[in-house]
Amino acid sequence: MDGAEFRGALQQSPGTGLSGPAAEYLSWEQLLRDSTVQLVSFCAPGSTQRRLARQALEAGKAVLLEGVATHSTAELDQLVALSEQAGQPAGAMLPHRYCLPPDVWHGRWRSSATATVTVSRYRPPAPPGQCPQCGTAEALSRLFTRPGTHYLDLVCQLLGPPADVHVEGLQGPEGSAGGRVAGVVRFASGGVLSFSLTCESPTRIERVAVLDVDQSLVIEDGRLVTDGADGPVDRPALHLPELRTEVYRDMTEAIRTGRPPHRCRLSRTRAVTMILEPMHRQLATTSGGSGQSAEAIPPEDIHRPYVDRRPL
């Protein structure tokens, strides 16, 4: 990608398929001391990301967190404030935002807008309190599957901040890597969202629909169709690697210009964090049946964070 080059990783996870040096740094402290590092990108559980992101910002690095990394708006606001104090951009790897063409991204939705998000991504059973992907109770607490949180965020980018969140059926069964949840969100703009997320059904579904009186948007299994004044438009699908590249491009431009990132700006995750926050509070007391809250697990004892750097 123009303007950025992968140079190294700290404790790179096997099978990531990244080119370049597999491990250039012997410690996190060594990476922070390297004055040539401008951007640190994380792929780690939430508590690890938040802790390391704070340290990276204090060391004068821009940061890119994986997904919705904060469990509360208070945590998010602290990171955003630290980013502003440090004069360094902070972003979130939520690549589905980039599947929307500019005319849809900048479009205006009325108070009559109604949205639905349905995601079913099966995950096999795991030992109590553990996730087969990560091996921690914190990962288990994210029963809202990754596509689920990404699509909830996508709707928030269009309809704005929530005014009220009602959740039903929140369940993270013991011995499972997932669970199920359904809910209804009323937005300050007047729009309404209903969602259903599950990790238990073997049927795989990813569907988002935003419907208004004069326009609509439907994403189903990667296919995007919009309808408006010019009639239905079947948009070309972008694959996840291409979308992730666009996130890095956005961060690269932010570092180069000194302006906040356009679509991946961390502060733009506030709306979806408001939807997920009450679920995190409830799951923090159960943590998938392990009896230990996610934040109580020392991340350095469990996870090996993946970090990459891109001198610009």
C-alpha positions in Angstrom: 0.0 0.0 0.0 1.3 3.4 -0.9 2.7 5.4 2.0 2.9 2.4 4.4 5.2 -0.6 4.7 4.9 -3.6 7.0 8.2 -3.8 8.9 7.8 -6.1 11.8 5.6 -7.8 14.4 5.8 -8.5 18.1 4.8 -12.1 19.1 3.1 -12.7 15.7 0.4 -15.3 15.8 1.0 -18.4 13.7 -0.9 -18.5 10.4 -1.4 -14.8 10.1 0.1 -14.9 6.6 1.9 -11.6 6.9 4.9 -10.8 4.7 8.1 -9.3 6.0 10.0 -10.0 9.2 8.1 -12.4 11.5 9.4 -10.9 14.8 11.6 -7.8 14.9 11.0 -6.8 18.5 12.0 -8.8 21.6 9.7 -6.9 23.9 6.8 -4.4 23.9 9.1 -1.9 25.6 11.6 -2.1 22.8 8.9 -1.4 20.2 7.7 1.7 22.2 11.3 3.0 22.3 11.7 2.8 18.6 11.2 6.4 17.4 10.6 5.3 13.7 7.3 3.5 14.7 4.3 5.7 13.9 1.4 3.3 13.9 0.8 0.3 16.1 -2.0 -2.1 15.1 -3.4 -4.6 17.6 -5.1 -8.0 17.2 -5.7 -9.0 20.8 -8.5 -9.2 23.4 -10.2 -6.0 24.6 -8.4 -5.6 27.9 -5.0 -6.2 26.3 -5.7 -3.7 23.5 -6.9 -1.0 25.9 -3.9 -1.3 28.2 -1.3 -1.4 25.3 -3.1 1.3 23.3 -2.8 3.7 26.3 0.9 3.0 26.6 1.4 3.4 22.8 -0.4 6.8 22.7 1.6 8.0 25.7 4.8 7.0 23.8 3.6 9.1 20.8 2.3 6.4 18.5 -0.9 6.3 16.5 -3.0 3.2 17.3 -5.5 1.0 15.5 -7.6 -1.2 17.7 -9.3 -4.4 16.5 -13.1 -4.1 16.3 -15.1 -2.6 19.2 -12.3 -2.8 21.8 -13.9 -0.8 24.7 -16.6 -2.3 26.9 -18.0 1.1 28.0 -18.4 4.6 26.8 -16.3 5.8 29.8 -13.4 3.6 28.6 -13.8 4.8 25.0 -13.9 8.5 26.1 -10.7 8.0 28.1 -8.9 6.6 25.0 -10.2 9.3 22.7 -9.2 12.0 25.2 -5.7 10.5 25.5 -5.4 10.4 21.7 -6.3 14.0 21.5 -3.8 14.9 24.2 -1.1 13.0 22.5 -1.9 14.5 19.1 -2.0 11.0 17.6 -4.9 9.5 15.7 -6.7 6.5 17.1 -8.7 4.2 14.9 -10.9 1.1 15.0 -10.5 -1.8 12.6 -14.2 -2.0 11.5 -13.7 -2.7 7.8 -17.4 -3.1 6.9 -17.8 0.7 7.1 -15.8 0.8 3.8 -18.2 -1.4 1.9 -20.5 1.6 1.6 -19.9 3.9 -1.5 -19.6 7.6 -0.7 -23.2 8.5 -1.8 -24.5 6.0 0.7 -22.1 6.9 3.5 -23.0 10.6 3.2 -26.7 9.9 2.7 -29.4 11.2 5.1 -31.9 8.8 6.7 -35.3 10.0 8.0 -36.8 9.3 11.4 -38.9 6.7 9.6 -35.9 4.4 9.0 -36.2 0.8 10.1 -33.2 -1.5 10.3 -32.6 -5.2 11.0 -29.4 -7.1 11.6 -29.3 -10.9 11.6 -26.1 -12.8 12.0 -25.6 -16.5 12.7 -22.0 -17.7 12.9 -21.6 -21.2 14.5 -18.7 -21.8 16.8 -17.9 -25.3 18.2 -18.2 -26.0 21.9 -15.2 -25.2 24.1 -14.1 -25.9 27.7 -16.1 -23.8 30.2 -14.9 -20.2 30.2 -12.8 -20.6 27.1 -13.0 -19.8 23.4 -11.4 -22.1 20.8 -10.2 -19.0 18.9 -8.5 -17.2 21.8 -8.7 -19.4 24.9 -10.0 -16.8 27.3 -13.2 -16.0 29.2 -13.0 -12.5 27.7 -13.4 -13.8 24.2 -16.3 -15.9 25.4 -18.0 -12.8 26.7 -18.2 -11.5 23.1 -21.1 -13.8 22.3 -22.0 -11.1 19.8 -20.0 -12.5 16.9 -17.5 -10.3 15.1 -19.7 -9.8 12.0 -22.6 -9.0 14.4 -20.7 -6.1 16.1 -19.4 -4.9 12.8 -22.9 -4.7 11.3 -24.4 -3.1 14.4 -21.7 -0.5 14.0 -22.5 -0.1 10.3 -26.2 0.7 11.1 -25.0 3.2 13.8 -22.9 5.0 11.2 -26.1 5.6 9.2 -28.7 6.2 11.9 -26.6 7.9 14.6 -26.5 7.5 18.4 -29.0 5.3 20.3 -31.6 6.8 22.6 -32.7 3.5 24.1 -31.5 -0.1 24.0 -33.6 -3.1 25.0 -32.0 -6.5 25.1 -33.7 -10.0 25.5 -32.4 -13.5 25.6 -28.8 -12.6 26.4 -27.1 -16.0 26.9 -23.6 -17.3 27.0 -24.0 -21.0 27.8 -21.3 -22.8 29.8 -19.1 -24.9 27.6 -19.7 -22.9 24.5 -17.8 -20.3 22.6 -20.8 -18.2 21.9 -24.4 -17.7 22.7 -27.4 -15.7 21.5 -28.9 -12.3 22.0 -31.7 -10.2 20.5 -32.7 -6.7 21.0 -34.3 -3.4 19.8 -32.6 -0.1 19.6 -34.3 3.3 19.2 -32.1 6.0 17.8 -32.1 9.7 18.7 -32.9 10.4 15.1 -36.2 8.4 15.4 -35.0 5.3 13.5 -35.4 1.8 15.0 -33.2 -1.3 14.8 -34.0 -4.9 15.7 -31.1 -7.4 15.9 -30.6 -11.1 16.4 -27.1 -12.6 16.9 -26.2 -16.2 17.6 -23.2 -18.5 17.6 -25.2 -21.6 18.2 -27.1 -22.3 15.0 -25.3 -24.3 12.2 -27.0 -22.1 9.6 -24.8 -19.3 8.5 -26.5 -15.9 7.8 -25.2 -12.4 7.5 -27.9 -9.9 6.7 -28.4 -6.1 7.2 -31.3 -4.1 5.9 -31.9 -0.4 6.4 -35.3 0.7 5.0 -36.7 4.2 4.6 -39.6 5.8 2.7 -37.3 6.9 -0.2 -34.3 4.7 0.0 -33.0 1.3 1.2 -29.8 -0.6 1.8 -29.5 -4.4 2.0 -26.3 -6.4 2.6 -26.7 -10.1 2.4 -23.7 -12.5 2.5 -21.4 -9.8 1.2 -23.7 -8.5 -1.6 -24.8 -4.9 -1.3 -27.9 -3.6 -3.0 -29.2 0.0 -2.6 -32.4 1.5 -3.8 -33.3 5.2 -4.2 -34.2 7.9 -6.7 -32.3 6.1 -9.4 -33.8 2.7 -8.7 -32.1 -0.5 -7.4 -28.3 -0.6 -7.7 -26.4 -3.9 -7.3 -23.0 -2.7 -5.9 -19.8 -4.7 -6.5 -18.9 -6.6 -3.4 -15.6 -5.9 -1.7 -13.8 -8.7 0.1 -12.6 -8.4 3.7 -8.8 -8.1 2.8 -9.6 -5.2 0.5 -11.7 -3.5 3.1 -9.0 -3.9 5.8 -6.6 -2.3 3.4 -8.9 0.7 3.2 -8.8 1.1 7.0 -5.0 1.2 6.9 -5.2 3.7 4.0 -7.4 5.9 6.1 -5.0 5.7 9.1 -2.1 6.4 6.8 -3.7 9.6 5.5 -4.6 10.7 9.0 -0.9 10.4 10.2 0.3 12.1 7.0 -2.1 15.1 7.3 -2.5 15.4 11.0 -6.3 15.1 10.6 -8.5 12.5 12.3 -9.3 9.4 10.3 -12.3 9.7 8.1 -14.3 6.5 8.6 -12.2 4.5 11.1 -12.0 7.2 13.7 -12.2 5.6 17.2 -14.7 8.1 18.5 -17.2 6.8 15.8 -17.5 3.6 17.8 -19.4 5.4 20.6 -22.9 4.6 19.3 -22.2 0.8 18.9 -20.5 0.8 22.3 -23.7 2.2 23.8 -25.6 -0.8 22.4 -23.0 -3.3 23.7 -22.3 -1.8 27.1 -25.3 -3.2 29.0 -24.5 -6.7 27.6 -20.9 -6.4 28.7 -22.0 -5.4 32.2 -24.2 -8.4 32.5 -21.7 -10.9 31.1 -18.9 -9.5 33.3 -20.5 -11.1 36.3 -20.7 -14.6 34.7 -17.9 -14.6 32.1 -19.2 -17.7 30.4 -19.7 -19.7 33.5 -16.1 -19.4 34.7 -17.0 -17.3 37.7 -14.2 -14.9 36.8 -14.8 -11.5 35.1 -13.0 -10.8 31.9 -11.1 -7.8 33.3 -9.8 -9.9 36.2 -7.8 -12.2 33.9 -4.2 -11.0 33.5 -4.0 -10.7 29.7 -0.2 -11.0 29.6 -0.6 -14.5 31.2 -3.1 -15.7 28.6 -2.7 -13.9 25.3 0.2 -13.2 23.0 -0.7 -9.9 21.4 0.0 -9.4 17.7 1.3 -5.9 16.9 2.5 -4.6 13.6 4.2 -1.3 12.7 4.1 0.7 9.6 6.6 3.6 9.3 5.0 6.2 7.0 
